[in-house]
């Protein structure tokens, strides 16, 4: 069992070291596959193959290669938070006592379900997070009772989103 863990860790580290030459192996067909899956992640590989005039086996092989290179990381669905009762989307700029506390603070933020994104940034804030809440009272509770109690956070600034105009991936 220990040997398996060592092998898996080595493989994960090797994948993280994807070189530019390996990424340059991504060609036009790979980008077309990605574009179709970005548009609709539930598209069957057979349908993609028909649209791109290749075999479904080719799509499987290409996807496996992009997964092994770390270009494709799992799959996900998009949620309409408002339809789930979460009417507030806010962004929070977090000032840290010391930038060296980033890893510890990020781990604490991961434990808060309402925090859906966190980014280590340059500029005014050390961390910029995206939060979804049911209402302003819920947001106040998340800020006061969860986020601002994390050791290492000096202060925060909150920006409530009035409307998300669009959200999109990079088009290939």
C-alpha positions as CSV (number, residue, x, y, z in Angstrom):
1,X,0.0,0.0,0.0
2,X,2.8,2.4,0.8
3,X,4.4,1.6,-2.5
4,X,1.1,2.5,-4.3
5,X,1.0,5.8,-2.5
6,X,4.6,6.6,-3.4
7,X,3.9,5.7,-7.0
8,X,0.7,7.8,-7.1
9,X,2.5,10.8,-5.5
10,X,5.4,10.5,-8.1
11,X,2.8,10.4,-10.9
12,X,1.0,13.4,-9.6
13,X,4.2,15.4,-9.3
14,X,5.2,14.3,-12.8
15,X,1.9,15.6,-14.2
16,X,2.4,18.9,-12.4
17,X,5.7,19.4,-14.3
18,X,4.0,19.5,-17.7
19,X,6.5,21.2,-20.0
20,X,5.8,23.7,-22.7
21,X,6.8,21.1,-25.3
22,X,4.1,18.8,-24.0
23,X,1.5,21.6,-24.1
24,X,2.6,22.3,-27.7
25,X,1.4,18.8,-28.5
26,X,-2.1,20.3,-28.2
27,X,-3.3,20.9,-31.7
28,X,-6.3,22.3,-33.5
29,X,-8.4,19.2,-33.0
30,X,-7.7,19.2,-29.2
31,X,-8.8,22.8,-29.0
32,X,-12.0,22.0,-31.0
33,X,-12.8,19.2,-28.6
34,X,-12.3,21.5,-25.6
35,X,-14.4,24.2,-27.2
36,X,-17.3,21.8,-27.7
37,X,-17.1,20.4,-24.2
38,X,-16.8,23.9,-22.7
39,X,-20.0,24.8,-24.5
40,X,-21.8,21.7,-23.3
41,X,-19.9,19.4,-21.0
42,X,-22.6,16.7,-21.3
43,X,-21.9,16.2,-25.1
44,X,-21.2,12.5,-25.7
45,X,-17.8,11.8,-27.3
46,X,-19.6,10.1,-30.2
47,X,-21.4,13.4,-31.0
48,X,-18.2,15.3,-30.8
49,X,-16.5,12.8,-33.1
50,X,-19.3,13.2,-35.7
51,X,-19.1,17.0,-35.6
52,X,-15.3,16.9,-36.0
53,X,-15.3,14.0,-38.6
54,X,-13.1,11.7,-36.5
55,X,-13.7,8.4,-34.7
56,X,-15.0,8.4,-31.1
57,X,-11.9,6.5,-30.2
58,X,-9.9,9.5,-31.3
59,X,-11.9,11.7,-29.0
60,X,-11.3,9.3,-26.0
61,X,-7.6,9.2,-26.7
62,X,-7.3,12.9,-27.0
63,X,-9.2,13.6,-23.8
64,X,-7.1,11.0,-21.9
65,X,-4.0,12.8,-23.1
66,X,-5.2,16.2,-22.0
67,X,-6.2,14.7,-18.6
68,X,-2.7,13.2,-18.2
69,X,-1.1,16.5,-19.1
70,X,-3.3,18.2,-16.5
71,X,-5.1,20.4,-19.0
72,X,-8.4,18.9,-18.3
73,X,-9.2,18.6,-14.6
74,X,-12.4,16.7,-14.0
75,X,-15.7,18.0,-15.0
76,X,-18.3,20.2,-13.4
77,X,-21.7,21.7,-13.8
78,X,-22.9,25.3,-13.5
79,X,-25.4,26.2,-10.8
80,X,-27.8,29.1,-10.9
81,X,-27.4,30.1,-7.2
82,X,-30.4,32.4,-7.2
83,X,-32.7,29.5,-8.1
84,X,-31.2,27.6,-5.2
85,X,-32.1,30.5,-2.9
86,X,-28.7,32.3,-2.8
87,X,-29.6,35.8,-3.9
88,X,-26.3,37.5,-2.8
89,X,-23.0,37.2,-4.7
90,X,-20.2,39.2,-3.1
91,X,-16.5,39.6,-3.5
92,X,-14.3,40.1,-0.6
93,X,-10.8,41.6,-0.5
94,X,-8.8,40.2,2.4
95,X,-5.8,41.9,3.9
96,X,-3.5,39.5,5.8
97,X,-1.3,40.3,8.8
98,X,1.6,38.8,6.8
99,X,1.6,37.3,3.3
100,X,3.3,34.2,4.7
101,X,-0.1,33.3,6.3
102,X,-1.7,32.8,2.9
103,X,-1.7,29.0,3.0
104,X,-3.1,28.8,6.5
105,X,-5.9,31.3,5.8
106,X,-6.7,29.7,2.4
107,X,-7.2,26.3,4.2
108,X,-9.5,28.0,6.7
109,X,-11.5,29.6,3.9
110,X,-11.9,26.2,2.2
111,X,-13.9,25.1,5.3
112,X,-16.5,27.8,4.7
113,X,-19.2,26.5,2.2
114,X,-20.3,30.0,1.1
115,X,-16.8,30.8,-0.1
116,X,-16.8,29.4,-3.7
117,X,-13.6,30.9,-5.0
118,X,-10.4,32.2,-3.5
119,X,-7.4,33.8,-5.4
120,X,-4.0,34.8,-4.1
121,X,-3.5,38.3,-5.6
122,X,-1.2,41.2,-6.1
123,X,-2.3,44.7,-5.4
124,X,-4.3,45.9,-2.5
125,X,-5.6,42.6,-1.2
126,X,-3.7,39.4,-0.4
127,X,-6.7,37.3,-1.2
128,X,-9.8,38.0,-3.2
129,X,-12.8,35.6,-2.7
130,X,-16.2,35.1,-4.1
131,X,-19.0,34.4,-1.7
132,X,-22.6,33.3,-2.3
133,X,-25.2,33.9,0.4
134,X,-29.0,33.7,0.8
135,X,-29.5,37.3,1.8
136,X,-27.6,40.2,3.4
137,X,-28.2,38.8,6.9
138,X,-26.6,35.5,5.9
139,X,-23.7,37.5,4.3
140,X,-23.2,39.4,7.6
141,X,-23.1,36.2,9.5
142,X,-20.6,34.7,7.2
143,X,-18.4,37.7,7.4
144,X,-18.7,38.3,11.1
145,X,-18.9,34.8,12.5
146,X,-16.7,32.9,10.0
147,X,-14.3,34.9,7.9
148,X,-13.3,37.7,10.2
149,X,-12.6,35.2,13.0
150,X,-9.8,33.5,11.0
151,X,-6.4,34.1,12.5
152,X,-4.2,36.1,10.2
153,X,-6.9,38.1,8.6
154,X,-6.3,41.8,9.4
155,X,-9.4,43.3,7.7
156,X,-11.7,42.8,4.8
157,X,-13.6,44.9,2.2
158,X,-16.8,43.6,0.7
159,X,-18.3,44.3,-2.7
160,X,-21.8,43.1,-3.4
161,X,-22.5,42.2,-7.0
162,X,-25.7,43.7,-8.4
163,X,-25.7,41.6,-11.5
164,X,-23.3,39.2,-13.2
165,X,-23.3,40.3,-16.8
166,X,-21.6,37.2,-18.1
167,X,-19.3,34.4,-17.1
168,X,-17.3,32.5,-19.7
169,X,-14.3,30.4,-20.3
170,X,-11.5,31.3,-22.7
171,X,-12.5,30.5,-26.3
172,X,-10.0,28.4,-28.2
